[in-house]
Amino acid sequence: MTSDNKIEKADSLEASDPIRVLIVDDVKSARDLLEEILATDPRFQVVGRVADGVEAVAVALQLRPDLVTMDIRLPGIDGFEAVERILAKLPVPIVMITASMGNQEEKLFRAFSSGALDVLDKQELYLWRTRPEIRNSFLRRMRALASTRVRQAVGSITAEPEALVTVAPTQIGPVKPPLVVAIAASTGGPTALMRLFKRMPREVNAAFVVVQHMSLGFLDGLVRWLDDEVGLKVKKAQEGDLLEPGVVLIAPGDHHMMVTDVGTVRLNRSLPINGHRPSAELLFDSVANHYRNRGTGVILTGMGSDGAEGLKSLRVGGGHTIAQDEQSSIIFGMPRSAIELDAAEMILPLEEIGPQIMKWVSEQHSSSNH
């Protein structure tokens, strides 16, 4: 264990050595919390604890850790700027860990645009001793993030112009039942969803339903952020919501989401599937059961295997299926599982998924009118 603000320089590490973590938080109890949880897993080694944003940049560049946990509110410079400064010189995975309070959409936008790979709720972590699933989930995510290849400083996620797909438009009309595009994502998903939807036109003859794994306190912020950033209408799903063209419904936290044969959403709180609620398995299965060739399933970046079996069911039932490719995925776990199960009809980089969805929607709409 290192003392607060003390810098330790580790020797060169071999593959069997633990994951070297730098903890950045201006509250000592929070630094203690993170170190205590990490200490329960011998695969981690805390090599530094820092309470100041400026110092965090200097320490990160000196220690070159395998993973950085970053608070938002820091003296000197805030966590967003610290992330940007670190990534400008050091390609290291960074996760922002903050209390879920106020302006969540702004926090999410700034965290992901600065280059952070994930955002976690600090308050929930304080319950780790009585709720072991919190500890286990946290450690799994830390291990997955530490293995991520950060190729360069990400910069603003809105800096590059986002061209809309060039598929010929089709008139929005009464397609019954509607065409349904179901999407599953986990770590890295918020940014991937934004990039995917930003490339799609406001008027598209398909309804979108999304399962995104993330800390409960940040879901409302994600919905508002996406709704502000993209042309499609983005909402948190409610029981009985209609599937409407050009509308994205995101599963609410701690609820499974399914679609019905009459074009509505159903929610429930049945047991988690492989640790997930919402689970993409139930969503994809419902699309396979009720929409078959009028359904499309997409698995984006994320750890684990959620959605692979359901995506396979959709493909077998005649629906179109896509898995994001490894090169464009932050975490390739979920897409890899789908690919290994032969659930993906196509394996595409993120920037090609939107155009392919639009191509299928256009073809399906044209065939429905003949």
C-alpha positions as CSV (number, residue, x, y, z in Angstrom):
1,M,0.0,0.0,0.0
2,T,1.3,3.5,-0.8
3,S,0.7,6.6,1.3
4,D,-1.4,9.4,-0.1
5,N,0.3,11.4,-2.9
6,K,3.4,9.2,-2.7
7,I,4.8,8.1,-6.0
8,E,6.1,4.6,-6.4
9,K,8.1,3.6,-9.4
10,A,7.6,-0.1,-10.3
11,D,10.2,-2.2,-12.1
12,S,9.3,-3.5,-15.6
13,L,6.5,-6.0,-15.3
14,E,6.0,-9.3,-17.0
15,A,2.7,-10.7,-18.3
16,S,2.1,-12.5,-15.0
17,D,2.5,-9.3,-12.9
18,P,-0.6,-7.5,-11.5
19,I,-2.4,-4.7,-13.1
20,R,-0.9,-1.5,-11.9
21,V,-3.5,1.1,-10.9
22,L,-3.3,4.8,-10.2
23,I,-6.1,6.1,-8.0
24,V,-7.1,9.8,-8.3
25,D,-9.6,11.3,-5.9
26,D,-9.5,14.3,-3.6
27,V,-11.3,12.5,-0.8
28,K,-9.2,10.2,1.3
29,S,-12.1,7.9,2.2
30,A,-12.8,7.4,-1.5
31,R,-9.1,6.6,-2.2
32,D,-9.2,4.1,0.7
33,L,-12.4,2.6,-0.6
34,L,-11.0,1.9,-4.1
35,E,-7.7,0.5,-2.7
36,E,-9.5,-1.8,-0.3
37,I,-11.6,-3.3,-3.1
38,L,-8.7,-3.7,-5.4
39,A,-6.7,-5.3,-2.6
40,T,-9.1,-8.2,-2.5
41,D,-7.9,-9.3,-5.9
42,P,-4.2,-10.1,-6.2
43,R,-4.3,-9.3,-9.9
44,F,-4.2,-5.6,-9.0
45,Q,-1.5,-3.4,-7.5
46,V,-2.1,0.2,-6.4
47,V,1.0,2.0,-7.4
48,G,-0.1,5.6,-6.6
49,R,-2.8,7.6,-4.8
50,V,-3.2,11.2,-5.9
51,A,-5.6,13.9,-4.7
52,D,-4.9,16.7,-7.2
53,G,-5.6,17.0,-10.9
54,V,-2.3,18.6,-11.9
55,E,-0.4,16.0,-9.9
56,A,-2.5,13.2,-11.4
57,V,-1.1,14.1,-14.8
58,A,2.5,14.2,-13.6
59,V,2.2,11.0,-11.7
60,A,0.5,9.1,-14.5
61,L,3.2,10.1,-17.0
62,Q,5.9,9.1,-14.5
63,L,4.4,5.8,-13.4
64,R,2.8,4.8,-16.7
65,P,0.2,2.6,-14.9
66,D,-2.0,0.0,-16.6
67,L,-5.2,1.7,-15.5
68,V,-6.3,5.0,-13.9
69,T,-9.4,5.7,-11.8
70,M,-10.3,9.3,-12.0
71,D,-12.6,11.5,-9.9
72,I,-14.3,14.5,-11.5
73,R,-14.1,17.1,-8.8
74,L,-10.4,17.8,-8.1
75,P,-8.3,20.7,-7.0
76,G,-5.9,22.2,-9.6
77,I,-7.7,21.0,-12.7
78,D,-10.9,18.8,-12.8
79,G,-10.9,15.2,-13.8
80,F,-12.0,15.9,-17.4
81,E,-9.0,18.1,-18.1
82,A,-6.7,15.7,-16.3
83,V,-7.9,12.8,-18.5
84,E,-7.3,14.9,-21.7
85,R,-3.8,15.9,-20.6
86,I,-2.9,12.3,-19.7
87,L,-4.2,10.8,-22.9
88,A,-2.4,13.5,-25.0
89,K,0.9,11.8,-24.0
90,L,0.0,8.4,-22.6
91,P,-2.4,5.8,-24.1
92,V,-3.8,4.4,-20.8
93,P,-7.3,3.1,-20.0
94,I,-9.1,5.6,-17.7
95,V,-12.3,5.1,-15.9
96,M,-14.1,8.0,-14.2
97,I,-15.6,7.1,-10.8
98,T,-17.9,9.8,-9.4
99,A,-21.0,10.3,-7.2
100,S,-24.2,10.1,-9.3
101,M,-25.7,13.5,-8.6
102,G,-26.8,16.4,-10.8
103,N,-26.2,17.1,-14.5
104,Q,-25.6,13.5,-15.4
105,E,-25.8,14.1,-19.2
106,E,-23.1,16.8,-19.0
107,K,-20.9,14.5,-16.9
108,L,-21.3,11.6,-19.3
109,F,-20.7,13.8,-22.4
110,R,-17.6,15.4,-20.9
111,A,-16.2,12.1,-19.6
112,F,-16.5,10.2,-22.8
113,S,-15.5,13.2,-25.0
114,S,-12.3,13.6,-22.8
115,G,-11.4,10.0,-23.6
116,A,-12.5,8.1,-20.5
117,L,-13.6,4.6,-21.3
118,D,-16.3,4.2,-18.6
119,V,-18.1,6.0,-15.9
120,L,-19.0,4.3,-12.6
121,D,-21.1,5.3,-9.6
122,K,-18.9,5.8,-6.5
123,Q,-21.7,5.7,-4.0
124,E,-22.7,2.2,-4.9
125,L,-19.1,1.0,-4.2
126,Y,-19.4,1.8,-0.5
127,L,-21.9,-1.1,-0.2
128,W,-19.3,-3.7,-1.5
129,R,-18.9,-5.4,1.9
130,T,-22.6,-6.4,2.2
131,R,-23.2,-6.8,-1.5
132,P,-20.5,-9.0,-3.0
133,E,-21.9,-8.7,-6.5
134,I,-20.9,-5.0,-6.5
135,R,-17.3,-5.9,-5.7
136,N,-17.3,-8.7,-8.3
137,S,-18.8,-6.5,-11.0
138,F,-16.4,-3.7,-10.3
139,L,-13.3,-6.0,-10.4
140,R,-14.5,-7.6,-13.7
141,R,-14.9,-4.2,-15.3
142,M,-11.5,-3.0,-14.0
143,R,-9.8,-6.1,-15.5
144,A,-11.6,-5.7,-18.8
145,L,-10.7,-2.0,-19.0
146,A,-7.1,-2.6,-18.1
147,S,-6.8,-5.0,-21.1
148,T,-8.2,-2.4,-23.5
149,R,-5.9,-1.1,-26.2
150,V,-6.0,2.7,-26.1
151,R,-4.5,3.7,-29.4
152,Q,-4.4,7.5,-29.0
153,A,-5.9,10.5,-27.2
154,V,-9.6,10.4,-28.1
155,G,-10.3,14.1,-28.1
156,S,-13.8,15.4,-28.4
157,I,-16.3,12.7,-29.7
158,T,-18.1,15.4,-31.6
159,A,-15.1,16.9,-33.3
160,E,-15.4,14.9,-36.4
161,P,-18.3,15.7,-38.7
162,E,-20.9,12.9,-38.7
163,A,-22.1,12.3,-42.2
164,L,-25.6,10.8,-42.5
165,V,-26.0,7.5,-44.4
166,T,-26.6,7.9,-48.1
167,V,-29.2,5.3,-48.6
168,A,-32.1,6.6,-50.6
169,P,-34.9,7.7,-48.3
170,T,-38.2,5.8,-48.1
171,Q,-41.5,7.5,-47.1
172,I,-42.4,7.0,-43.5
173,G,-45.6,5.1,-43.6
174,P,-47.9,2.7,-41.6
175,V,-45.7,-0.4,-41.6
176,K,-47.5,-3.0,-39.4
177,P,-45.9,-4.5,-37.5
178,P,-43.0,-2.0,-37.4
179,L,-39.5,-2.9,-38.4
180,V,-37.5,-3.3,-35.2
181,V,-33.8,-2.8,-34.6
182,A,-32.6,-4.2,-31.2
183,I,-29.2,-3.1,-30.0
184,A,-27.1,-4.4,-27.0
185,A,-24.0,-2.7,-25.6
186,S,-22.0,-2.5,-22.4
187,T,-18.6,-0.9,-21.7
188,G,-17.9,1.7,-24.4
189,G,-21.5,1.5,-25.5
190,P,-22.6,5.1,-24.8
191,T,-20.1,6.6,-27.2
192,A,-20.7,3.8,-29.7
193,L,-24.5,4.4,-29.6
194,M,-24.0,8.1,-30.1
195,R,-21.8,7.6,-33.1
196,L,-24.1,5.0,-34.6
197,F,-27.3,7.1,-34.2
198,K,-25.6,10.3,-35.2
199,R,-25.1,8.8,-38.7
200,M,-28.7,8.0,-39.1
201,P,-31.4,10.3,-40.6
202,R,-34.2,11.6,-38.4
203,E,-36.8,9.9,-40.5
204,V,-36.2,6.2,-40.6
205,N,-38.9,3.6,-41.0
206,A,-37.8,1.5,-38.0
207,A,-38.2,1.5,-34.2
208,F,-35.1,1.1,-32.1
209,V,-34.9,-0.7,-28.7
210,V,-31.6,-0.7,-26.7
211,V,-30.1,-2.5,-23.8
212,Q,-27.1,-0.6,-22.4
213,H,-25.4,-1.9,-19.3
214,M,-24.4,0.9,-17.0
215,S,-24.5,2.2,-13.4
216,L,-28.1,3.0,-12.4
217,G,-27.4,6.6,-11.6
218,F,-26.3,7.5,-15.1
219,L,-29.1,6.1,-17.3
220,D,-31.2,9.3,-17.3
221,G,-28.2,11.3,-18.2
222,L,-27.4,8.9,-21.1
223,V,-30.9,9.2,-22.4
224,R,-30.9,13.1,-22.3
225,W,-27.4,13.2,-23.8
226,L,-28.2,11.0,-26.7
227,D,-31.5,12.8,-27.3
228,D,-29.7,16.1,-27.5
229,E,-26.9,14.8,-29.7
230,V,-28.7,12.8,-32.4
231,G,-31.6,13.4,-34.8
232,L,-33.6,10.4,-33.6
233,K,-35.9,10.8,-30.6
234,V,-34.4,9.0,-27.6
235,K,-36.5,8.0,-24.5
236,K,-36.3,5.8,-21.5
237,A,-38.7,3.0,-22.1
238,Q,-41.9,2.6,-20.0
239,E,-44.3,-0.3,-19.8
240,G,-46.7,-0.2,-22.8
241,D,-44.7,2.2,-24.9
242,L,-45.4,2.0,-28.6
243,L,-42.6,1.1,-31.0
244,E,-42.5,4.1,-33.4
245,P,-40.4,4.8,-36.4
246,G,-37.5,7.1,-35.6
247,V,-37.8,6.6,-31.8
248,V,-35.1,4.9,-29.7
249,L,-36.3,3.3,-26.5
250,I,-33.6,2.5,-23.9
251,A,-34.3,-0.2,-21.2
252,P,-34.6,1.4,-17.8
253,G,-32.2,0.5,-15.1
254,D,-32.8,-2.8,-13.3
255,H,-35.6,-3.9,-15.7
256,H,-35.6,-6.4,-18.5
257,M,-37.2,-5.1,-21.7
258,M,-39.0,-7.1,-24.4
259,V,-41.2,-6.3,-27.4
260,T,-44.6,-7.7,-28.1
261,D,-46.3,-8.8,-31.3
262,V,-48.6,-5.7,-31.2
263,G,-45.7,-3.3,-31.3
264,T,-45.4,-2.3,-27.6
265,V,-42.7,-2.6,-24.9
266,R,-43.0,-4.9,-21.9
267,L,-40.8,-4.5,-18.8
268,N,-40.3,-6.8,-15.8
269,R,-37.9,-7.4,-12.9
270,S,-37.5,-11.1,-13.2
271,L,-34.1,-12.6,-12.1
272,P,-31.0,-11.2,-13.8
273,I,-29.6,-13.3,-16.7
274,N,-25.8,-13.9,-16.4
275,G,-25.7,-11.1,-13.9
276,H,-27.5,-8.6,-16.1
277,R,-30.9,-6.8,-15.7
278,P,-31.6,-5.6,-18.3
279,S,-30.4,-8.5,-20.4
280,A,-30.0,-8.4,-24.1
281,E,-31.0,-12.1,-24.3
282,L,-34.6,-11.4,-23.5
283,L,-34.8,-8.5,-25.8
284,F,-33.3,-10.4,-28.8
285,D,-35.5,-13.4,-28.0
286,S,-38.6,-11.3,-28.1
287,V,-37.7,-9.8,-31.4
288,A,-36.9,-13.2,-32.8
289,N,-40.3,-14.6,-31.6
290,H,-42.5,-11.7,-32.8
291,Y,-40.7,-10.1,-35.7
292,R,-38.5,-12.7,-37.3
293,N,-37.4,-11.2,-40.7
294,R,-38.7,-7.8,-39.7
295,G,-36.2,-7.6,-36.9
296,T,-32.5,-6.7,-36.8
297,G,-30.2,-7.3,-33.9
298,V,-26.9,-5.5,-33.2
299,I,-24.3,-6.3,-30.6
300,L,-21.8,-3.5,-29.9
301,T,-18.8,-3.2,-27.6
302,G,-18.9,-4.6,-24.2
303,M,-17.5,-7.3,-21.9
304,G,-19.1,-10.6,-21.3
305,S,-21.4,-12.6,-23.5
306,D,-24.9,-11.0,-22.9
307,G,-27.1,-11.2,-26.0
308,A,-25.2,-13.9,-28.0
309,E,-27.8,-16.6,-27.6
310,G,-30.6,-14.2,-28.3
311,L,-28.9,-12.9,-31.4
312,K,-28.4,-16.4,-32.7
313,S,-32.2,-17.0,-32.2
314,L,-32.9,-13.9,-34.2
315,R,-30.6,-15.0,-37.0
316,V,-32.1,-18.5,-37.1
317,G,-35.6,-17.0,-37.2
318,G,-34.8,-15.0,-40.4
319,G,-33.8,-11.6,-38.9
320,H,-30.6,-9.7,-39.8
321,T,-27.8,-9.6,-37.3
322,I,-24.6,-7.6,-36.9
323,A,-21.6,-7.7,-34.5
324,Q,-19.2,-4.8,-34.1
325,D,-15.7,-5.8,-35.2
326,E,-12.7,-6.0,-32.8
327,Q,-10.8,-3.1,-34.2
328,S,-13.6,-0.6,-33.5
329,S,-14.7,-2.1,-30.2
330,I,-13.5,-0.8,-26.9
331,I,-14.2,-4.2,-25.3
332,F,-14.6,-7.1,-27.8
333,G,-16.2,-9.5,-25.3
334,M,-19.9,-9.3,-26.3
335,P,-19.3,-9.1,-30.1
336,R,-16.7,-12.0,-29.9
337,S,-19.2,-14.2,-28.1
338,A,-21.8,-13.6,-30.8
339,I,-19.3,-14.2,-33.5
340,E,-18.1,-17.5,-32.0
341,L,-21.7,-18.7,-31.7
342,D,-22.2,-17.8,-35.4
343,A,-25.0,-15.4,-34.4
344,A,-23.7,-12.5,-36.5
345,E,-24.7,-12.4,-40.2
346,M,-22.2,-9.6,-40.6
347,I,-19.2,-8.3,-38.7
348,L,-18.7,-4.6,-39.3
349,P,-16.7,-1.6,-38.0
350,L,-18.9,0.8,-36.0
351,E,-19.1,3.4,-38.8
352,E,-20.5,0.9,-41.3
353,I,-23.3,-0.5,-39.0
354,G,-25.7,2.5,-39.4
355,P,-25.5,2.4,-43.3
356,Q,-26.1,-1.4,-43.3
357,I,-29.1,-1.0,-41.0
358,M,-30.6,1.6,-43.3
359,K,-30.0,-0.6,-46.3
360,W,-31.9,-3.4,-44.7
361,V,-34.7,-1.1,-43.6
362,S,-35.0,0.4,-47.1
363,E,-35.1,-3.1,-48.7
364,Q,-37.7,-4.4,-46.2
365,H,-39.9,-1.4,-46.6
366,S,-39.7,-1.6,-50.4
367,S,-40.6,-5.3,-50.4
368,S,-43.5,-4.6,-48.0
369,N,-45.0,-2.2,-50.5
370,H,-45.0,-4.6,-53.4
